[in-house]
Amino acid sequence: MPGKDPFDEGAGSLLHQPKAVWATAGASVVAFMGIGLVDPILPSIAKGLEATPSQVSLLFTSYFLITAVAMLVTGFVSSRIGGRKTLLLGLALVVVFAALSGTSSSVGELVGFRAGWGLGNALFVSTALAVIVGAAAGGSAAAILLYESALGLGMACGPLVGALLGNASWRYPFFGTAVLMAIGFLCITAFLKEQPRPAKKTSLLDPVKALGHGGLASVATSAFFYNYSFFTILAFTPFVLDMTPYRSGAVFFAWGLLLAVFSVLVAPRLQARFGSLKVVGGSLVLLAVDLLVLGYGDHTAAIVCTILSGAFIGMNNTVYTELALGVSDAPRPVASAGYNFVRWFAAAAAPFLAPKIEEWSDVHIPFVVAAATAVIGALVVRVRRTALTHEAEELEPRHATEDGVSAFAG
């Protein structure tokens, strides 16, 4: 609600929520940890399995490729079996495939297990916000802020946990994730009751049909190019930094903290002052500059620019989420699924292509390409600004009555 502080004391405040909400939010933290968990240990995995950087980067490619395709399935599943069962199914898959990842004897096995992990994570995170909104006290504002906080905390803690456990063995972070998700499974089983199912079941093609809306298609296209830049940093930079798991984990922990702060606290204030399109356009241009300095600077500059990129990524994540959920008249879950279906293909492509581009040229060029895709993302926003001007303002009253899923789900 406008003017209401979700941190205010009272039964509906952010900090006064049912156990079901905290159980789901806690599991969400661990789910988002899984994205950056392998960052500090990528070089260790390469050495342990005698694999090249391009082979190890497939850990991200398989994960996000399955995540992208799964976006067409999650709404179909949750609208038929309910939110609680969808969460538990996703958690169960993550527990199984994270544990199997730790037993891998080859990079091919590990890539395959990460694909199964991606399916479980997609089922979980694409449903978590809808469940939190349905179970939370104080309306959707506090629930969404709690979910975004869980997202930021997970993205920050993933590299740190990966470093702490991975310093002993690259296998331990995978086993640790399996244990934490198993605890989340038990908490949701104990505290979360089944949520009401949607009145209308979602078909597999609904997200694709939603992309027929010019505004949503424009957001998805811009986010596609942005995600290529984002995941070049996340998946390729650890090889460039070439640091111990502890040092690499510290760098990406600081990166994740900036991502969380700028996503939850800074981006909304900048949006209120300058508008969403100016914020995302300016942030993408700054990200492009940051990538060029990262690619051509010395080792210290690379560390600083890696951490600084978290600020731009945090702002972009928040703005893209709101644009995707508010620019069209499609229901939130359907719009989010269509948007994620497009953009996660770039998250799958970047980890594979960046090492290949280095092999074909030199270590600088992958960052030049990533900077170019960030600029293209900004140009799409600029050229298609008319289609994006409706944003969430006209559609907010309708969306406020719907269960939603985060456009960042994944």
N, C-alpha and C positions, 0 to 999 in steps of 0.2 A: 504494500500500500504506500502511496506517495506520502512523504513526510514522516513515516513511521520508522524509527530506528530498530532494526532487528536485534540489536544488542541491549535494548531497554529491558529492565527487569520486568518480570511477569511471566505468566504461564505460557504466553506466546512468543517469548524471546528466543533468540538463537540458541542460548545455553540451556533452556528449559524445554527439552524435547523428550518424547517417549523413548524407552529402551530400543524399540524397533528401529527408530531413526538412527540412533547412535550405532547400532549393530550394522545397519546398511552402510552408513557413512564410513565406519571403520573398515569394513570389507572393501569399500571403494578406494580408500587410501592404498591398500595393498594391491588392488587391481591396477591402479595407475602406477604404482611402483614398478610393475612388471615391464613397463615401456622402457624405462631408463636403467633397469637393473643390470643389463649386460654391458652397458657403456664402459665402465672401468675395467672390465675383464675381457673385452674383445681381444686385445693382444695376447692375454694369457690363454684364451680359448684357442687362438690361432697356433700358439706354440704347443699347447697340450694335445691338440688333434692334428698337428702338422698340416695346417691349412693356410691358404693365402688370405689376405685381407678381403678380397672380393668374394671368396667362398664363405668366410665368416659373416660378411655383411648380409648374406642370405638369411641370417637369423631374423633380421628386420623385414626383409622382403617377403618371406613366407608368412610371417606373423601378420603383416598389414595387408597382404594380398587376400588372405583368408578373411581378415577383418572387413575389408571392403565388400567382398561378395556376401559375407554374413549379414551385412546391413539390410539386404533384401529379405532376409529370413527372420531376423529378430522380432520385427513387428508381427509377422505372420504367426510366429510361435507364441509370443506373449499374449496376443489377443485371443488365443485358443486355450492355453493351459494356465494363464494367469501370471501376474508379476512375480509372486513368491516362488512358484515352481520354476520359472524361467531363471531367476537369480540362482536358485539352488543347482539347476542343471549347469549353468555357466560356471559356478564355483567348483562343482564336481569335476568338470572337464579340465579346469585350470589345475586343480590338485593333482589329477592323474598325469597330465602332460608335463607339468613343471617337474614332478618327481621323475618321470621318464627322461626328461632333458638331462637331469643330473647323472643318469646312468649311461649316457651316450658314449659309444666307442668310436664314432666317426662323425665328421661334420655333417654328412648326409642325414644320419639319424637325428642329430640335434636340430637341423633345419626342419625335418618332418615333424618332430615333437613340438617345435615352436609354432608350427601351423595349427596343430590341434589346440595349443594354448591360445592362439589368436581367436579361434572359434569360441572357446569358453569365455574369453575376456569380452568379446563382442556381445555375447548373450547377456553377460552380467552388466557391463557398464551402460549398455543402451537401454537397460530397464531400470537401473538404480535410481535415477533422478525422478522418474515417474512414481516409483515406490516411496521415495523420501517425501515428495510433494503430497502423496496421498496419506501418509502416516504422520506428517509433521504438524506441530501446533504453531499457530501464528501466521498461516497462509504461505503462499508460494515464495515470497521474498526471502524469508528466513531460510526456507528449505533450499532454494537455489544457491544462496550464499554459502550455506553449509556444504553443499555438494561441490561448489567451486573451490572452497577451502580444502576439501578432501582431495580434489584433483591436484591443486598446487602442492599440498603436503606430500602426496604420493610421488609427484614428479621430482620433488626435491630429495625425498628420502631414498628413492630407488637407487640412484648412483652411490649413495653413502652406504646403504646396506650391501649393495653389490661389492663395494670396495672392502668393507670390513670382513665379510665372509669370504670373498674371492681372494683375499691376500693369502689365505691358507690353501685354498683349492678353488679352481673355477667352478667346480661342481656344487659347492656348498650354497651359493646364492639360489640355485634352483631348488634344492631341498628345503632351504629356509622359506622360500615363497610357498611351497606346497604345504608346509606346516602352518604358516600364517593364514593361508586361504582355507585350510581345514578348520581352523579356529573360527574364521568368519562364517563358514558353513554351519557350524554348531550354534553360533550366536543367532544367526538368522532363523535357523530351525526353531530355536527356543523362544525368541522374542517377536518375530514378525508373523502376523496373521495374514491370511490371504487377502489380497486387495481386490476391489471390484473390477470385473473385466470390462473392457470397452463395449459400448452398445453395438458397435459395428466392427466386424472382424476385418483385419487388414489383409489384403491379397499380396502376393509376391510382386506384382507389377505396379502397385500403388506408388512406391517411391520413384520408380522410373517415370510414371505418368506425371508426377508432381514436378519433375524437371522440365516439363513443357512450359512452365511459367517462366517468362523472361527474366524476372528479378532473381528467382531462385537459381536458375541456370547460370546467371552472371556471378552470383556469390560463389557457387560451386566451382566455376571455372577459375575465378580469381584465387580461391582457396587451394585449388589444385596446384597452381604455380607456387603459391606461398609454401605449401607443404613440402614441395621439392626442396626449397631453401631450408626449411625447418629441419628436415631429416637428413640433409647433407651434414648439418652441424652435429646432430645427435649421433649419427652412425659412422661418419667418416673422420670427424675431428679427433676421436681417441687415438687413431693410428698416426695422425699428424703430430699430436702432442707427445706420443711415445713416452708415457710416464708410468710409474708404478701404480697398481690399483688404488693405493691409498691417496696418492697425489691426484690421480685422475678423478677419483671419487669426490675429493674435496672440491675440485674445480666444478664438477657437474652438480654438486650439492649447492654451491653458491649460485650457479646458473639456475637451479630449480627454485631457490629462495627468491631470486629476482623475478622469475616467472610467476610465482605465487603472489608476491606483493603487487606487481604491476597488473596482474589479471584481476585480483579481487579489490584492491584499494585504489590504484592509480587510474586504470582505464575508465571506470565509471565517471570519475571526476573530469577527465579530459573529454569524454563524450558529452557530458553535460555542458561543457564550455565551448567546444569546437564542433561537435557533431560527429557521428560515427564515421562518415565517409572521409573526412579530413584526417581523423585520427588513424584509421587503417591505412590510408594512402601515405601519410607522412611516416608512419611506422615502418611500412614496407620499404620506402626509400632509404630510411636510416639503417634498416637491416641489410640492404644491399651494400651500403658503404661499409658497414661493420664486417661483412663477409669479404670484401676486397682487402681490407686491412688485415683480417685474419689470415687470408691466403698469402699475402706478400710481406707481412711484418715478420719480425723475429719471434723467437719462442715466447718471450714475455708478452709481446703484443698479441700473439695467438691465444694465450691464456686469458688475458684481459678481454679480448673481443669475444671469446667463447662465453665467458661469464656475462658480459654485457648483452649478448644476444638474447638472454633470458628475458630481459625487460621488454624488448620488441616482440618477442614471441608471446609473452604473457598478454600484452595489449591486443595483439592480433587475435589470439584465441577468444578473448572475451567479445570483441567486436564482431568477429565472424559468426560466433554463436548467436548473437542477438539478430544479426542481419538474416541469417539462415532461417531462424524461427519466426521472424516477423515480416519478411518481405513478401510472402505469398499467402494465399488463403487456404493452403493445405493444412491439415491438422499437424500439430507439432511433431509427433512421432514419425509421421510420413515425410514431412519436409526434412527432418533431421536425417532420416534413413537415406533419402535421395541425395542430399548434400554430402553425407559421409561416403556414400557409394562412389562418388566421383573423386573426392579429395584424397581418400586413403590409397588410391592407385598411385598417386605421386609419392606417398610415404613408402610404398612398396618399391617404387622405381629408383628413388634417390640412393638408398644404401647399396643397390646393385650397380648403378651407373657410375657413381662417384669414383670408386676404386678402378673401374674399367677406364674411365676418362684419364685418370692418373697414369695408368699403364700405357695408354695411347699417346699421352703428351707429357705432362709433368705435374707436380703436386699442387701448383698454383691454379691450374685450369678448372678443376672441380669447383673451386670457390668462385671463379669468374662465372661459370655456368649458373651456380646457385644465386649469385647476385643478379644475373640477368633475369632469372625466373621471378625473383622478388619484384624487380622493376616491371615485368610483364603483368604480375598480379596487381600492381598499383595502376598500371595503364588500363586494365580491364575495369577497375573501379571507376577510373576517371571517365572512360568512354561510355560506360553503361550507367553513369550516375543518375540519369533520368529514371531508368527502370528500378533503381535502388532507393529512390527518394521516399517511398512510402514507409520504409522501415517498419518498426513495430508500433508506431504511434496510432495508426488507424485500426490496426488489427489487435492491439494489446487487450482491449476489453474482451474480445472473443477468446484469445489465447489464455487469458487469465482464468478462464473457466475449464480449460482442458488439462489433462495430464500431459506432461511433456517428457522428452528425453533430451539430454544435452547434445548440442551439435558437435561437441568435442568428444562424444562417446567413443571410446576406443582405447 
